[in-house]
């Protein structure tokens, strides 16, 4: 009986301690929940349930990817293929038509289409496509230069002739290397050329290079150049970037262009003076720019009404303008020779006239 009583007492004490422990644990949990502002206690998910949830998630992801694959297959149906083909064909046809075909070929195609029922559809489509690509093919603005007088000159200054200069391989030659990047070599005589002709012309640099402004800042520290036009001012025509002088906002009779690429001035070849390309940066014997200074200086200082008529006098039978400095030098020499002959002829006539009026030595004086 005594042992049974002791055992029951120990069990009662153990139950009491467990109850007290549970009470303290519950109070501690409540304190923690209040500290983290959470009234609902966290639920511990058993491991086997977590594994089941992960397996279910992977299965759902696989089903989603399979559905997406099935949708992708459905998008490659016949209507989708036809739509994609029409889009690709339209883009390719536009590129070929506006960028690769020659104007003569385009004219023949237009003539043939106009004789068929598709002519009206062609005109409508061509107009829409031309309107769509006009920002790419046409100059960015209708007036590439500001109205005269420009802010750099006094208000009452009369208009001066315009000298348009190409940049690449005309004034500089650019090369790129992995070690140095872009480097620009000035053509021999370019400083003398700009400093001399800026006294007679409104000089414009017209280049296809987007970096034209940066190059000109290094090329022309004395600011002889008044305007710089880059790629956005050109017109895309027959596969080339063309300098359309009609957009300069200047009288074409008083505009002359110096360029090494004939395709760049195909719209106004009568205003152009071709120059040999400066393709070798190490060629310090190049004298193309220096040789052109006398002709361009005389062209502006003689107040020629139409530059195009003067340039036409130096063209060959095929219309090309070749070796202009030599032809101009020969013309000057011929003119100087004719002047000298006229002067000698005039002086000789004067002497002969005086001698014809002199009386003979033995003649009697007239009364």
Helices and strands as residue ranges (DSSP letters): H 2-35, H 47-75, H 78-95, I 96-100, H 103-114, H 118-137, E 161-165, E 172-177, E 181-186, H 190-197, E 201-206, H 212-219, E 227-229, G 231-233, E 235-237, E 240-242, G 245-247, G 252-254, E 255-259, G 262-265, G 269-271, E 272-274, H 288-301, H 307-313, H 324-356
